[in-house]
């Protein structure tokens, strides 16, 4: 009688289940399967908001609210700031690649440049632009229509001040951008609900 050599046995290690944060996600939002939502506080995501792959929403310290038509790009992090300071991102806002937003509020129509950092409890007004690699310190308050450049220099964007036609064109452009991303990014909202 011949004996067969025993097969090597492998034991799979148990992977701990992922705990989903409490989420309120509009069914028109576009959330990549590879986006990361973490924390024990509520994450609210508005209609037509876009979370690219590897975008991170961190609600470990406080709730995070993302408005309509917001775009959170790859490797950007929103939230995770100081305890008790909720993060509210206004509608039609873009957080570009690698940016870290711990700010309390960002007004509608604003842009946070690539690898920029907004410190905890800082406030960014409406239609503002933070250029790439800029840092706003904790508690900084930036007025509407500001452009923040390196070494904390800034200016007011006079093109958009008081020009509702320019402001509405900017918002319309953002909506068109989201419509394009809807065709490019497969959404998996069910993963978080």
N, C-alpha and C positions, 0 to 999 in steps of 0.2 A: 504494500500500500504506500503510495507516495503522498507526501504531505506538501501542501502548497505553502509557499512562504506567506507569512501574514502580511497583510497590507498595512502600510503605515497609517496610523490613525492621527487625525488632526482634530484639535479641539478649538472651535471658534471662540474667541474671547467675546464676552458680552459687551455690547456697546450701550452705554447708558442712554435712555431715551432723552431726546431733546425736549426741554420744557419750552412751550410756546408762550411768548409774552401775551398779555391781554391786548387784543387788536380790534380796532374799528376801522375797517378798510372798505372804501366805496368800491362797488363792483365794476366801476369803469377805470379803476387804477390799473397801472401796468407794473407788475412786480416780478422781476426775474426770479427764476427758480434758485439762482445762486446768490440772491440778495440775503443779507443777514439782519434779522430783527431779534434783539436780545433785551432782557430786562424784566423786571416785575411790575413796572408802571405801565400805564396804558399808552399804546402807540396808535394815533389816529392819522389815517391817510385819506386825503380828499379825492374827489373825482379827477380822473385824467392825470394824476400824479404818476411819475415814472421813477422806478428804482432800478438802476442798471445792475448787471452782475457785479457782485462783490461790494456793492454799496452797503453800508452798515448803519442801522438805526439803533441807537443804544439808549434804552430806557431803564438803565440800572440805578440812576440817581433821581430821576424825575420823569414826568410824562413828556412825550414828544408829539407834536401836532404838525403835520405837513399839509399845506393848503393845496388847492386845485391847480392843476397844470404846473406843478413843481417838477423839476428834474434833478435827481440826485445821481451823480455820475459814478463811474467805477472807483472803488477804493476810497470814496468820500465817507466821512463819518459824521452823523448828526446825533447830538446828544452826548451823554456821558460826562457832562459838566459837574458843577457843584451840587451838592444835595439840596433838594427843594426848589431849584430854579428850573421851572418847566421851559422847554424849548418850543417856540412857535415859529414856524416858517410860513410866511405869507404866500398868497397865491402867485403863480407865474414867476417863481424864483428858481434860479439855477445854482446848484452847488457843484462846482467842477471837480475833476479828478483829483483825488488825494487831499481835498480840503477837509478841515476839521472844524465843525460848527458846534460850539458849546454855548453860544449866545442865547439870551432869553428870547429875543424876538428879531426877526428879519422881516422888513416890510415888503409889500408886494412889488414884483417887477425888479427885484434886486439880483445881482450876480456876485457870487463868491468865487474868485479865481482859483486856478489849480494850485494845490498845496498851500493855500492861504489858511490862516487859523484865526477863528473868532473866539476869544476867551470867554470864560463863564460870566454870566450876568451882563454881557455887553449887549447893546441894542443897535441895530442897523435900520435906518429909515427906509422909506419907499424909494424905488428906482435908484438905488445906490449900486456902486460897483467897487468891489475890493479886488485890486489887481493881484495876479499870481504871486505867491510867496510872501504876501504881506501878513502881518500879525497885528491883531487888535488885542490890547491888554484887557484883563478882567475889569468889568464895569464901564468900559468905554461906551459913550453914547454918540452915535453918528447921525447928523440930521439928514432929512430927505434930500435926494438928488446929489449926494456926495460921491466923489471918486477918491478912493483911498489908495495912495501910492506908497512906494517903499519909504522907509525911515519916517513913517507917520506923517508924511506930507499929504495934503488933500486939497481938493478944489470942488467947487459946485458946478455941476453940469448944467450950464445955462440954456442949452438947447432944449431940454425937457421941462424946465421950470415954467409952470403956467401954460404949457402947450399940451392940451388934452389930446390933440390929434396925434402928436408924436408919441405920447404915452399909450394911446390905444393901438397904434401901429406896433409898438413894442410888444404889447400883450397879444395881439393877433399873430405876430411872428412866433411867439412862444407856443401858441395853440397849434400852428402849422408844424412846428418842430415836433410836438408831442404826437400829432397825427402820423408823421413819418416814423417816429420811434415805435408806434403801435404796430406797424408792419414789420419792424426789424427785431423786436424783443419779444420772445414768447413769454406770456404772462402765466404765473402760477399762484393766484390769490388763494386757492384752496389750501395750499400748504400752511397758511397762517390763520385761517379761520377755524 
